[in-house]
């Protein structure tokens, strides 16, 4: 899923795997799909940071949260599910007939 922020007002700081940078009104920041597009935005000024979040929603979609060690699986057919990465199991776990 590609995602973009259109900054309307306020100031903020964006962090990606490769960089940290400041943003302000009128700026547009685009994040590609996959691990390279991981991002976080934080308000830095005295006024609220307001932005429009524009997504190209894929269905299904999987989103990783590296700071908190979680993965989210999203699909319109089921409720969103969030997993802790430390709870990962082997592919054949719970499959008694698997070889």
Long-range contacts (C-beta under 8 A, 24 or more apart in sequence): 1-33, 1-55, 1-56, 1-57, 1-58, 1-61, 1-63, 2-30, 2-31, 2-32, 2-33, 2-37, 2-55, 2-56, 3-30, 3-31, 3-37, 3-39, 3-53, 3-54, 3-55, 3-56, 4-28, 4-29, 4-30, 4-31, 4-53, 4-54, 4-55, 5-29, 5-41, 5-51, 5-52, 5-53, 5-54, 6-51, 6-52, 6-54, 7-49, 7-50, 7-51, 8-50, 8-51, 8-52, 9-47, 9-48, 9-49, 9-50, 10-43, 10-45, 10-47, 10-48, 10-49, 10-50, 11-43, 11-44, 11-45, 11-49, 12-41, 12-42, 12-43, 12-44, 12-45, 12-49, 12-51, 13-41, 13-42, 13-44, 14-39, 14-40, 14-41, 15-39, 15-40, 15-41, 15-42, 17-66, 33-58, 35-64, 35-66, 38-64, 38-66, 40-67
